[in-house]
Amino acid sequence: MPKRYLASLLCAVLTATVLSVSAAETSKTAPAKPAAVQVAEVGMVNLNTADAPTLQRELSGIGETKALAIVAYRDAHGAFASVDELLEVKGIGESILAKNRDKLSIN
């Protein structure tokens, strides 16, 4: 009985030692990396060059009809002089402009 007890104790000690050495080597070779955080990159939409599908895809509250209206306005009146000029497009109001102001450029 004492031999079995000593053998079991020796086996437990060796197993614990192997596991602790293995864990220590893993932490030395592969430093912990912070969790990856995905940040949605907000691309700027140029009112003077974007086509209707791009306007529809990138801007909130802009569907096909409003995107086409923006392009038609630009074709009829020339390049937008400011982002605020978007309010001149039929169907575009203050709320839509406010939602998208940070995404819009004219350069």
N, C-alpha and C positions, 0 to 999 in steps of 0.2 A: 504494500500500500504506500509506504513512504517513497518508493521509487516512482510510482505513478504520479504522486503528488509533485515531486521534484521535476519530473519530466513535463508535466502540464504547466508548471510554473515557469520552467525554462522556455518552453514553447511560447507562452504568452509574452514573456519579456523579449524574446527575439522578434516576435511578430510586431510588437509595439515599437521596437527599435528600428526595424526595417521601414515601417510605415512613417515614422517621424523623420528618418533620413530622406526618404523618398519625397515627402512633402516639403522638406527644407530645400532640396535640390530643385524642385519645381518652382518654388517661390523665388529662388536665386536666378534661374535661367529665364523665366517668363514673368517679368514684373507685371503687377496688376494694372490693367488698362481701365481708365474710367469708362463707364457705360457710354456708348455712342448715342448722341442726341441728334436726331434729324431735325434740321431746321429748313423749313420751306423757304427757298430763295425767291424773293419777289423780284421778278423782272420788270423793267420799265417798258411801257408801251408807248411808242412814239405815235402820236395822233396824226402826224403828217406822212408817215410811211406805212403804218400797219394796214393790212388788208382786213376785210370783213370777218373772215374766220378767226384771225388772231384777236381782233377786238372782242368777238363773241366769247372766245375761249378764256381770255385773260382778265376780262373786266366783269365785275359783279353787277347783276341787273341788266346786262346787255345781251339781248337775244339776237337772232338773225335780223329781224326787222330794224332794230335800233343800230346794229352794226352797219347794215347797208345804208341807213340814213346818215350815219357819220361819214362814210365814204362818199356818198352823193353830195353832202354839204361841202366836203373838202374839194371835190371835183368842180362844183359850181362856184365856190367862193375863193378858192386858192388855199394855201397852207394856213393852218391855225396859227394865229399870232400869240395866243396864250391858252392855257388849259381852260380858263374861265369861258373862252369863246365856245366851248362845247355846249354851254347852256343855250346857244342859238339853234342847236339841232333839235328838230321836233321830236318830242318824247323823252328828252334828257332834261331832268330837273335837278334841283339842288341836292336832293338826297342821293341820287345816283352819282353825281359829281363828288359829293363828300365821301362816299364809299370808295371811290376809285382815285381820288386826288393824288395819293402817294404813289400810285402805279403809273401815272401819266406824265409824259414829257412831250415837248414839241421840237426837240433838237434831234 
